[in-house]
Structure formats: structure tokens, C-alpha cells
Amino acid sequence: MGKARFSDDFKRDAVAQVVDRGYPVAELSKRLGVSTHSLYAWLKTPLSKRTVEDQRQTKLIKDAWEDSGKIYGYPRPDR
């Protein structure tokens, strides 16, 4: 049986479940089908510069969207 490969998004979401929501590592690893060793390794691994920048920009976009009254795009002129 081969070694399972998980996407960076999957790893990031799994770590967020532990860090942000407080789920126990043992319980989450069973639910996701991941070894506890892998999950702890993902927790220790620092985020890449690209991921940190992506998260920063996503927050800026969400904040701008909230500030605009949750309006996407430029308002249409009345005809």
C-alpha cells in the first residue's frame, strides 16, 4: 500500500481544526483518516511565505468587501 499524499489545502484545513476550533488531535486524525504523527508534523511545520501572503491578501479582500457593505463590483448606473 502506497503512502497517502495530502494537498496543502487539506493540511492547512486540518491544522486549523486543531488550532482555531480546538479539536483534539487524536479525534481529528481518526475522522480524517490521517495518522496522529502526520497531524502533529503538520502542526510543527511553519507556513510557507506564499501561504502567509495569500492569507494576508485574502483578509484584505474580505475586509474591503465587509467595508463596502458586502457589495461585489462597481454599482450599476440607473438607466
C-alpha atoms as a printed R data frame, in Angstrom:
   type eleno elety resid chain resno       x      y       z
1  ATOM     1    CA   MET     A     1   0.000  0.000   0.000
2  ATOM     2    CA   GLY     A     2   1.372  3.388  -1.009
3  ATOM     3    CA   LYS     A     3   1.886  6.441   1.100
4  ATOM     4    CA   ALA     A     4  -1.104  8.801   1.071
5  ATOM     5    CA   ARG     A     5  -0.495 12.286  -0.329
6  ATOM     6    CA   PHE     A     6  -2.500 15.182   1.020
7  ATOM     7    CA   SER     A     7  -2.846 18.583  -0.595
8  ATOM     8    CA   ASP     A     8  -1.567 21.710   1.128
9  ATOM     9    CA   ASP     A     9  -5.166 22.919   1.442
10 ATOM    10    CA   PHE     A    10  -6.146 19.702   3.233
11 ATOM    11    CA   LYS     A    11  -3.211 20.040   5.624
12 ATOM    12    CA   ARG     A    12  -3.952 23.709   6.300
13 ATOM    13    CA   ASP     A    13  -7.623 22.959   6.997
14 ATOM    14    CA   ALA     A    14  -6.728 20.070   9.300
15 ATOM    15    CA   VAL     A    15  -4.330 22.260  11.279
16 ATOM    16    CA   ALA     A    16  -6.999 24.975  11.504
17 ATOM    17    CA   GLN     A    17  -9.405 22.454  13.026
18 ATOM    18    CA   VAL     A    18  -6.919 21.839  15.843
19 ATOM    19    CA   VAL     A    19  -5.613 25.380  16.321
20 ATOM    20    CA   ASP     A    20  -8.703 27.511  15.697
21 ATOM    21    CA   ARG     A    21 -11.521 25.209  16.755
22 ATOM    22    CA   GLY     A    22  -9.724 23.238  19.468
23 ATOM    23    CA   TYR     A    23 -10.423 19.704  18.264
24 ATOM    24    CA   PRO     A    24  -8.229 17.024  19.870
25 ATOM    25    CA   VAL     A    25  -5.521 15.687  17.545
26 ATOM    26    CA   ALA     A    26  -6.387 12.030  18.206
27 ATOM    27    CA   GLU     A    27 -10.084 12.525  17.435
28 ATOM    28    CA   LEU     A    28  -9.442 14.596  14.310
29 ATOM    29    CA   SER     A    29  -6.867 12.170  12.954
30 ATOM    30    CA   LYS     A    30  -9.389  9.320  13.181
31 ATOM    31    CA   ARG     A    31 -12.091 11.367  11.446
32 ATOM    32    CA   LEU     A    32  -9.785 12.450   8.627
33 ATOM    33    CA   GLY     A    33  -8.037  9.112   8.209
34 ATOM    34    CA   VAL     A    34  -4.636 10.597   8.988
35 ATOM    35    CA   SER     A    35  -2.078  9.336  11.459
36 ATOM    36    CA   THR     A    36  -1.575 11.397  14.595
37 ATOM    37    CA   HIS     A    37   2.121 11.547  13.707
38 ATOM    38    CA   SER     A    38   1.308 13.265  10.407
39 ATOM    39    CA   LEU     A    39  -1.070 15.727  12.027
40 ATOM    40    CA   TYR     A    40   1.497 16.682  14.666
41 ATOM    41    CA   ALA     A    41   4.105 17.105  11.903
42 ATOM    42    CA   TRP     A    42   1.758 19.458  10.034
43 ATOM    43    CA   LEU     A    43   1.239 21.458  13.237
44 ATOM    44    CA   LYS     A    44   5.010 21.910  13.635
45 ATOM    45    CA   THR     A    45   5.676 22.831  10.013
46 ATOM    46    CA   PRO     A    46   5.773 26.595   9.519
47 ATOM    47    CA   LEU     A    47   3.639 28.099   6.774
48 ATOM    48    CA   SER     A    48   5.403 28.990   3.540
49 ATOM    49    CA   LYS     A    49   5.900 32.632   2.626
50 ATOM    50    CA   ARG     A    50   3.440 32.175  -0.222
51 ATOM    51    CA   THR     A    51   0.739 30.811   2.091
52 ATOM    52    CA   VAL     A    52   1.256 33.643   4.575
53 ATOM    53    CA   GLU     A    53   0.974 36.215   1.773
54 ATOM    54    CA   ASP     A    54  -2.138 34.504   0.373
55 ATOM    55    CA   GLN     A    55  -3.772 34.614   3.800
56 ATOM    56    CA   ARG     A    56  -2.855 38.290   4.221
57 ATOM    57    CA   GLN     A    57  -4.327 39.221   0.847
58 ATOM    58    CA   THR     A    58  -7.461 37.159   1.442
59 ATOM    59    CA   LYS     A    59  -8.016 39.022   4.704
60 ATOM    60    CA   LEU     A    60  -7.573 42.378   2.943
61 ATOM    61    CA   ILE     A    61 -10.122 41.399   0.284
62 ATOM    62    CA   LYS     A    62 -12.644 40.191   2.866
63 ATOM    63    CA   ASP     A    63 -12.191 43.357   4.934
64 ATOM    64    CA   ALA     A    64 -12.732 45.553   1.848
65 ATOM    65    CA   TRP     A    65 -15.841 43.558   0.966
66 ATOM    66    CA   GLU     A    66 -17.212 43.973   4.500
67 ATOM    67    CA   ASP     A    67 -16.427 47.716   4.442
68 ATOM    68    CA   SER     A    68 -18.287 48.123   1.144
69 ATOM    69    CA   GLY     A    69 -21.483 46.741   2.625
70 ATOM    70    CA   LYS     A    70 -20.851 43.321   1.058
71 ATOM    71    CA   ILE     A    71 -21.209 44.682  -2.473
72 ATOM    72    CA   TYR     A    72 -19.185 42.958  -5.165
73 ATOM    73    CA   GLY     A    73 -18.073 45.043  -8.141
74 ATOM    74    CA   TYR     A    74 -18.946 48.550  -9.162
75 ATOM    75    CA   PRO     A    75 -22.565 49.642  -8.777
76 ATOM    76    CA   ARG     A    76 -24.584 49.921 -11.997
77 ATOM    77    CA   PRO     A    77 -25.767 53.367 -13.019
78 ATOM    78    CA   ASP     A    78 -29.521 53.734 -13.201
79 ATOM    79    CA   ARG     A    79 -30.859 53.869 -16.740
